[in-house]
Amino acid sequence: MENLNLKALNIAGESKDPVKSLWRNVLIVALEDAIGKGFKSYGMSYKNYNDSARRWFTDPNADFKAVCTFAGFDHEYVRMKATNYFRKEQDGRVKRRTL
């Protein structure tokens, strides 16, 4: 009998991996926290929350490295891109859209 198991493909043509998708979403939510999207106070000020979220991306730590690895990304590249974005935003070179 013909194999009827179809594999979902993303736009790059890779097979979708639900575990990678999960960890990529963890990175997306962390990045949203770092840029202040959807901030909700969890007992800390916006500035402390924002700074803490950004440090997770910019300061070397094992958790960040593990999440990037599980997501299939190079942690050094993600850190560099996030750091550059935060620096541009701080210098006023990034215009954030509001809804």
C-alpha positions, 0 to 999 in steps of 0.5 A: 500500500502506498505511504499516505503520510504527508509531511508538512513543508515550510516555505523553504521546503524543509519538513516542519518539525513541531519541536523546532516550531515550539522553540522558535515560538519561545524565541519570538515571545522572548523577542516581543518581551524585549521590544515591549510588545504586549507588556503586562506588569508582573510585579516589575516596572516596564524598564526593569522587565524590558532590560531583563528581557534584553539581557537574556538576548545580549548576555551570554547564558546557557538557557539562550544557547539551548533555546536557539539550539533547539530552535535550529538557530546559531545562538551567536548569530541570533545574539548579534542580530538582536544586539544590533537591533536593540542598539539601532532602536536605542539610537533612534534608527528603528521606527517601531510601528504601533497598531 
